[in-house]
Amino acid sequence: MPYPSAPDHSGPGPSAPDQSEPGPELRAELVQAALVAIGVAVSGVLLGLVWLWLAPRVPLVWIGDKIYPKDAEGEQAMGADAVFALWALAFGAVSAAVVFWFFRRGGIALVVGLAIGGVLASVIAWRLGVWLGPESSIEAHARAVGRGMSFDSPLKLGAKGALLAWSLAAMAVHLGLTALFGPRDEEPAELGPQGPK
């Protein structure tokens, strides 16, 4: 005796939600991260001006057919790198504090926005400082001031690793602030003999 066949459910059923498109929360986080990256990158202009103002100059002098450092034992070149790195660390810490204060939470998207914005800001600051600094062509600058006259060498960043200082400081400070002051998940209630406490 044949058994009755099971109903056919192979037809079109309710469509599953499309998982390929990000949800509204993820889109909001991506927009916030993009705004953070842009805002931080633009503030690199201020770092560039501070670096241009505070970085020590390397004085040069044209003697005979060659150009020599006026102070053979000077450490101004390393001082320019140090000024850039220290101020980039300070700007990174401040930008992380501002972002945390504004959004009041952590999140990988905000951290990525801070990191990308920090690198862009550092590159903008570096190139702006070089552009606004002394003449980039040493020979042309020497001819302009004349033999035996002192002039400043171009502003340059020798330690390119300093370009990461802003991002490293921003990520570290934001992580610390999130751990100390970020929202915490509620702990589950403990079950006792009388039920949940």
Sequence and secondary structure as in RCSB ss.txt:
>XXXX:A:sequence
MPYPSAPDHSGPGPSAPDQSEPGPELRAELVQAALVAIGVAVSGVLLGLVWLWLAPRVPLVWIGDKIYPKDAEGE
QAMGADAVFALWALAFGAVSAAVVFWFFRRGGIALVVGLAIGGVLASVIAWRLGVWLGPESSIEAHARAVGRGMS
FDSPLKLGAKGALLAWSLAAMAVHLGLTALFGPRDEEPAELGPQGPK
>XXXX:A:secstr
          S       SSS  HHHHHHHHHHHHHHHHHHHTHHHHHHHHHHHS   EEEEETTEEEESSTT  
HHHHHHHHHHHHHHHHHHHHHHHHHHHH S  HHHHHHHHHHHHHHHHHHHHHHHHHSS S HHHHHHHH TT E
EE     S GGGGGHHHHHHHHHHHHHHHHHS        EETTEE 
